[in-house]
Amino acid sequence: MRRCADKSRMAKGNQVKRSALLTALMVAFGVLSSTATAASAQPAPVAGPSCFTPTNVGDAQRPRDTLVATKAMVARAQRHVDAAKRKAVFGSGRVPSTVEVPVYANIIKGRHVRDRRGHSRERVSIAEIQESIAILNEAFAGGQSATNHAVGLHFNLVDIRFKKRDRWFHAVPDSAADIRMRRALHRGGRDALNLYFTRPRDDTLGSSAFPWDYKVHPRRDGITIGAGTVPGGNTKNYNLGDTLVHEVGHWVGLFHTFEFGCDAENDMVADTPQEADPGFGCPEGADTCADDPGADPIHNFMDYSNDSCMFEFTAGQVARAQDAWSAFRDPSAP
């Protein structure tokens, strides 16, 4: 399925990614009225150098969204991942079972009228958050394309909370204001996904923590999502909801497909071809590591392609995410 190579398919892709909205809306009142009920039904998805995605909207590109991962940091995290590989969180042989992930969403509001109106493109609505979670679940369940692989994680929207604080609304990822916001609003344990919907002044698309630093900074865990990237948002090429999918990929331990370029280790996943640089737009046939097998994985959720162009996790990424979950996110993790 090549949604980016065929405009009719791109339009169809938009419809597919928005198709879960009706289902989400059907349960909306239940989600908002009962935290206990909402958190009990569905499957599941890193905190260290956080992952953040500034964007140049004028050029319609998704510049780097994480601090550069060093090989020393990766090696330390990998030791924990390797130690967790034999844990049976996902069943024998990694046959995915359903791990439920509670989600706490925070809609941050600015002080200006346009920042506070529910219909404003400067701030997301409850319905858009519900649709975002539906798209996230579709992606992690193996939907969006025939080449995607189910991760075995399902996300349950437990609660949506509003907070008016202009400095938080415009906070740049990893700034003092961003850290204060996360510390003040974070809920749940290591397996709880905290989302902060804001409008960073540097136009960052998303910012995620890696799982291995939860132990050191538990209240800084979670993901900041730019308001324009939600389904129907105003960030061109990145408004189908896949920024959240990409950031949750980091939250469960996945690196960018271009993380270490043409290095043999690359993103620590064997079945994602090496990639020297991020894929912007939808560069079909690009091969930035010509001496290595395979074209650039531009359709992978962990690249920087347009939302309509990314629609898959590989089997190797699933295995890594499940191992990382066992090592860092599972409640029984050390």
Backbone torsions as a table, in degrees:
resi	resn	phi	psi	omega
1	MET	NA	118.7	-176.0
2	ARG	-119.7	78.7	-174.1
3	ARG	-65.7	-26.3	-176.0
4	CYS	-83.6	-16.8	-177.5
5	ALA	-88.4	-10.0	-173.9
6	ASP	-137.9	114.2	-174.3
7	LYS	-62.0	-31.6	177.4
8	SER	-66.6	-34.9	177.9
9	ARG	-74.1	-32.7	176.0
10	MET	-61.7	-42.7	178.6
11	ALA	-63.7	-40.4	177.8
12	LYS	-63.5	-37.2	178.6
13	GLY	-61.9	-40.2	177.5
14	ASN	-59.4	-41.9	-179.8
15	GLN	-65.5	-40.4	-179.7
16	VAL	-62.2	-44.3	-176.8
17	LYS	-69.8	-21.6	178.0
18	ARG	-97.8	-3.0	-174.3
19	SER	-66.4	-23.6	-177.6
20	ALA	-80.4	-2.7	-176.7
21	LEU	-60.8	-45.2	-178.1
22	LEU	-58.3	-43.3	178.7
23	THR	-61.9	-42.9	-179.3
24	ALA	-63.3	-42.0	-178.1
25	LEU	-67.6	-30.0	-180.0
26	MET	-63.0	-28.8	-179.1
27	VAL	-104.4	7.6	-171.8
28	ALA	-56.8	-49.3	-175.8
29	PHE	-65.9	-32.9	176.8
30	GLY	-66.1	-38.5	179.7
31	VAL	-63.1	-41.8	-174.2
32	LEU	-80.7	-22.4	-173.6
33	SER	-96.1	-21.3	-175.8
34	SER	-140.9	104.6	-179.0
35	THR	-66.2	-36.6	-176.7
36	ALA	-68.4	-43.1	-178.9
37	THR	-66.7	-44.2	-175.7
38	ALA	-65.3	-26.9	-173.9
39	ALA	-88.0	5.9	-170.6
40	SER	-109.3	-6.6	-167.3
41	ALA	-104.6	-13.8	-166.2
42	GLN	-134.4	-178.7	-170.3
43	PRO	-92.7	175.2	-157.9
44	ALA	-122.3	172.2	163.6
45	PRO	-87.7	NA	NA
46	VAL	NA	145.0	-177.2
47	ALA	-121.0	106.6	174.1
48	GLY	-165.7	-129.9	172.8
49	PRO	-59.1	114.8	-173.2
50	SER	-73.6	157.7	-178.3
51	CYS	-96.2	116.7	176.1
52	PHE	-134.8	143.9	-169.4
53	THR	-115.2	87.1	173.2
54	PRO	-70.2	156.9	179.5
55	THR	-138.8	145.3	171.2
56	ASN	-101.1	94.7	-173.9
57	VAL	-62.7	-33.3	-180.0
58	GLY	-60.6	-39.1	178.8
59	ASP	-90.1	-0.5	179.7
60	ALA	52.1	46.1	177.7
61	GLN	-121.2	160.9	-179.9
62	ARG	-113.7	83.0	178.8
63	PRO	-60.5	170.4	-170.9
64	ARG	-50.0	134.7	-176.6
65	ASP	-113.5	14.1	173.8
66	THR	-137.3	154.0	166.5
67	LEU	-65.8	150.9	-176.1
68	VAL	-62.1	127.8	177.9
69	ALA	-79.3	126.3	177.1
70	THR	-88.9	155.2	-179.4
71	LYS	-66.8	-29.7	177.7
72	ALA	-65.8	-43.1	178.4
73	MET	-64.1	-42.2	179.5
74	VAL	-63.3	-41.2	-179.4
75	ALA	-62.8	-41.8	178.7
76	ARG	-62.9	-45.3	179.8
77	ALA	-65.7	-37.1	-176.5
78	GLN	-65.2	-32.8	178.2
79	ARG	-60.7	-40.6	177.6
80	HIS	-69.2	-39.8	178.7
81	VAL	-61.8	-45.4	179.8
82	ASP	-61.3	-38.2	-178.8
83	ALA	-68.7	-23.4	-176.7
84	ALA	-92.8	-3.9	-171.6
85	LYS	-61.4	-26.2	-176.9
86	ARG	-92.5	0.0	177.2
87	LYS	-72.5	143.7	-172.5
88	ALA	-97.8	36.4	-179.2
89	VAL	-59.9	-36.8	-177.3
90	PHE	-105.8	16.2	179.0
91	GLY	88.8	165.5	-177.8
92	SER	-65.6	143.3	178.3
93	GLY	63.4	20.2	179.8
94	ARG	59.0	27.9	171.1
95	VAL	-68.0	116.0	-169.9
96	PRO	-60.2	124.5	165.5
97	SER	-95.6	177.6	-177.4
98	THR	-97.9	109.1	175.2
99	VAL	-97.8	124.1	-176.6
100	GLU	-90.0	132.5	-178.8
101	VAL	-118.6	115.7	175.9
102	PRO	-72.1	139.7	-178.7
103	VAL	-120.9	127.9	176.0
104	TYR	-114.1	114.2	-177.3
105	ALA	-102.1	139.7	178.9
106	ASN	-125.4	118.5	175.7
107	ILE	-95.4	110.4	-178.8
108	ILE	-90.5	137.2	-177.6
109	LYS	-116.4	142.3	175.9
110	GLY	-88.9	179.9	-175.8
111	ARG	-87.9	-16.7	-179.6
112	HIS	-81.0	152.7	-177.5
113	VAL	-56.9	-43.7	-177.8
114	ARG	-66.0	-23.5	178.4
115	ASP	-77.5	-21.5	-172.4
116	ARG	-101.7	-19.4	-177.2
117	ARG	-70.9	136.1	-178.2
118	GLY	-63.1	-30.1	-177.6
119	HIS	-90.1	-3.1	-178.8
120	SER	-70.3	143.2	177.1
121	ARG	-74.2	-5.8	176.5
122	GLU	-81.0	-11.5	-178.8
123	ARG	-146.3	145.2	-176.7
124	VAL	-84.8	159.8	177.2
125	SER	-101.1	168.0	176.6
126	ILE	-60.2	-43.7	-179.2
127	ALA	-60.6	-37.2	180.0
128	GLU	-69.3	-34.3	175.2
129	ILE	-66.8	-43.4	178.8
130	GLN	-61.0	-40.8	178.4
131	GLU	-68.2	-37.3	178.0
132	SER	-60.0	-42.4	179.7
133	ILE	-67.8	-36.9	178.0
134	ALA	-63.5	-41.0	178.2
135	ILE	-68.3	-39.6	176.5
136	LEU	-59.1	-45.9	179.4
137	ASN	-64.8	-38.4	178.2
138	GLU	-61.4	-44.7	-179.2
139	ALA	-65.3	-43.3	-177.1
140	PHE	-78.4	-9.2	175.8
141	ALA	-97.0	4.1	178.3
142	GLY	94.0	13.7	179.4
143	GLY	-84.9	-170.7	-180.0
144	GLN	78.7	-27.3	176.5
145	SER	-164.2	162.9	179.4
146	ALA	-73.6	-15.7	-178.0
147	THR	-96.0	-1.7	179.1
148	ASN	-78.9	154.5	179.3
149	HIS	-121.3	135.8	-179.5
150	ALA	-69.1	134.1	-178.4
151	VAL	-86.7	-23.2	-179.5
152	GLY	88.0	21.1	178.1
153	LEU	-121.4	140.2	177.7
154	HIS	-133.1	137.2	-170.7
155	PHE	-108.9	125.2	-178.9
156	ASN	-109.8	118.5	179.5
157	LEU	-74.2	109.1	-176.1
158	VAL	-86.7	-43.7	-173.4
159	ASP	-159.0	149.5	174.1
160	ILE	-122.3	126.6	-176.7
161	ARG	-124.2	143.3	178.5
162	PHE	-105.8	142.3	177.5
163	LYS	-145.4	123.8	177.1
164	LYS	-93.8	113.3	178.5
165	ARG	-161.5	103.1	-172.0
166	ASP	-60.1	-39.9	-179.7
167	ARG	-63.7	-36.7	177.8
168	TRP	-71.2	-38.8	-177.8
169	PHE	-59.8	-37.5	-177.0
170	HIS	-104.6	11.3	-174.6
171	ALA	-64.5	136.5	174.0
172	VAL	-79.5	138.5	-179.6
173	PRO	-50.9	136.6	178.1
174	ASP	70.2	8.5	174.2
175	SER	-78.7	170.1	179.6
176	ALA	-60.3	-39.7	179.8
177	ALA	-66.3	-39.7	178.9
178	ASP	-64.0	-42.8	179.9
179	ILE	-65.9	-42.0	177.9
180	ARG	-61.7	-41.6	179.1
181	MET	-59.7	-48.8	-177.8
182	ARG	-63.6	-43.7	-179.7
183	ARG	-62.7	-35.8	-176.8
184	ALA	-76.6	-33.5	-170.1
185	LEU	-105.5	-11.4	-174.7
186	HIS	-61.3	137.9	178.0
187	ARG	-133.8	153.4	176.5
188	GLY	84.4	-175.8	-177.8
189	GLY	-102.6	-157.1	-174.8
190	ARG	-66.1	-22.5	-179.1
191	ASP	-94.6	5.2	-178.8
192	ALA	-97.8	131.4	179.3
193	LEU	-93.1	116.3	176.4
194	ASN	-101.3	127.9	-178.9
195	LEU	-116.6	138.0	179.0
196	TYR	-125.8	110.8	-178.8
197	PHE	-93.6	113.7	-172.7
198	THR	-136.7	-173.8	173.6
199	ARG	-134.4	79.2	-177.6
200	PRO	-57.1	142.0	-176.1
201	ARG	-66.0	-20.0	178.5
202	ASP	-94.7	12.0	178.0
203	ASP	63.9	27.2	174.5
204	THR	-57.2	136.1	177.8
205	LEU	-80.1	-42.9	-177.6
206	GLY	-162.3	157.8	-179.3
207	SER	-148.8	121.6	-177.1
208	SER	-124.6	151.9	171.7
209	ALA	-90.2	152.7	173.3
210	PHE	-90.1	152.8	-172.2
211	PRO	-70.4	-27.3	-172.3
212	TRP	-72.6	-12.7	179.2
213	ASP	-100.9	6.4	178.3
214	TYR	-57.2	-38.5	-177.5
215	LYS	-59.9	-34.0	-177.2
216	VAL	-88.2	-41.2	-177.0
217	HIS	-129.3	67.0	-174.2
218	PRO	-61.5	-34.2	-176.5
219	ARG	-87.0	-0.1	173.0
220	ARG	-100.1	4.1	-179.8
221	ASP	-71.1	153.3	176.4
222	GLY	127.2	-169.9	-173.6
223	ILE	-137.4	132.1	170.5
224	THR	-97.7	132.0	-178.8
225	ILE	-122.0	127.8	176.9
226	GLY	-66.6	134.5	-175.0
227	ALA	-57.7	-31.2	-177.1
228	GLY	-74.0	-9.0	-176.0
229	THR	-94.9	-5.1	179.3
230	VAL	-69.8	162.3	179.6
231	PRO	-54.3	123.3	-178.2
232	GLY	85.4	4.8	179.8
233	GLY	-69.7	-178.7	-173.7
234	ASN	-103.9	14.2	175.6
235	THR	-91.1	101.9	-174.1
236	LYS	-54.8	134.2	178.5
237	ASN	75.8	-10.6	-179.3
238	TYR	-130.4	42.1	-176.0
239	ASN	-126.8	33.3	175.2
240	LEU	-108.0	2.1	176.8
241	GLY	99.4	0.2	-175.0
242	ASP	-83.3	-9.8	171.9
243	THR	-62.0	-40.3	177.5
244	LEU	-64.1	-41.9	177.7
245	VAL	-59.3	-46.6	-179.9
246	HIS	-59.8	-47.8	-177.3
247	GLU	-68.0	-36.9	176.3
248	VAL	-65.6	-31.2	173.2
249	GLY	-55.9	-45.3	175.9
250	HIS	-64.3	-39.8	-176.7
251	TRP	-62.0	-25.7	177.6
252	VAL	-102.4	11.6	170.3
253	GLY	104.3	9.3	179.4
254	LEU	-90.3	142.6	175.0
255	PHE	-97.3	172.6	172.7
256	HIS	-66.0	152.0	178.1
257	THR	-67.9	-16.8	179.2
258	PHE	-105.9	16.3	-167.7
259	GLU	-51.3	-53.2	179.3
260	PHE	-114.7	29.3	175.1
261	GLY	59.5	-134.1	-176.6
262	CYS	-85.0	5.4	174.8
263	ASP	-56.0	143.9	-177.4
264	ALA	-59.2	-33.2	-179.4
265	GLU	-77.0	-32.9	178.0
266	ASN	44.2	-113.5	-177.3
267	ASP	-97.9	17.0	179.9
268	MET	68.4	18.4	177.8
269	VAL	-126.8	124.1	-171.6
270	ALA	-71.3	-29.4	-173.0
271	ASP	-99.0	15.9	169.0
272	THR	-107.4	115.9	-177.8
273	PRO	-56.4	149.2	177.7
274	GLN	-60.4	147.8	-178.6
275	GLU	-144.3	123.1	-175.3
276	ALA	-74.7	-36.8	-175.3
277	ASP	-137.3	158.6	177.8
278	PRO	-60.9	149.2	175.5
279	GLY	-92.3	111.8	177.5
280	PHE	-98.8	147.4	-176.7
281	GLY	73.6	-122.6	175.0
282	CYS	-153.5	72.5	-172.0
283	PRO	-78.0	76.8	-179.0
284	GLU	-53.5	132.5	176.3
285	GLY	83.0	-0.7	179.6
286	ALA	-61.3	140.2	179.7
287	ASP	-144.4	84.4	-174.4
288	THR	-80.4	-8.9	173.7
289	CYS	-122.3	72.2	-170.8
290	ALA	-62.4	-24.5	-179.3
291	ASP	-82.6	-6.3	179.7
292	ASP	-109.0	152.8	-177.5
293	PRO	-68.6	143.7	173.7
294	GLY	91.1	143.9	174.6
295	ALA	-77.4	167.7	-179.9
296	ASP	-59.0	138.7	-177.5
297	PRO	-81.3	62.7	-172.1
298	ILE	-68.4	-17.7	-179.7
299	HIS	-91.3	2.8	-178.4
300	ASN	-80.0	140.8	179.7
301	PHE	-59.9	-21.2	-175.8
302	MET	-96.8	13.4	170.8
303	ASP	-95.4	-169.9	-179.9
304	TYR	-113.0	21.8	-178.8
305	SER	-65.4	166.4	173.2
306	ASN	-58.0	153.8	179.9
307	ASP	-54.8	-40.2	-177.4
308	SER	-68.8	-12.9	-176.8
309	CYS	-99.3	-16.9	-176.6
310	MET	-105.5	128.9	-176.2
311	PHE	-157.7	27.2	-179.2
312	GLU	-155.8	145.4	161.5
313	PHE	-107.9	149.3	177.0
314	THR	-92.3	167.3	177.4
315	ALA	-61.3	-36.8	178.4
316	GLY	-66.1	-38.0	177.0
317	GLN	-66.2	-38.2	177.1
318	VAL	-60.3	-46.3	-179.6
319	ALA	-61.1	-42.6	179.9
320	ARG	-66.1	-43.7	-179.7
321	ALA	-61.9	-40.6	179.7
322	GLN	-68.7	-39.8	176.4
323	ASP	-64.0	-42.1	179.9
324	ALA	-66.9	-36.7	176.8
325	TRP	-60.5	-46.6	-180.0
326	SER	-61.3	-36.1	-176.0
327	ALA	-80.1	-33.5	-169.1
328	PHE	-126.7	-28.8	-172.9
329	ARG	-103.8	-29.4	-179.5
330	ASP	-59.3	137.2	-178.7
331	PRO	-56.3	-24.4	180.0
332	SER	-87.9	-1.0	-179.3
333	ALA	-63.5	145.3	-178.4
334	PRO	-66.8	NA	NA
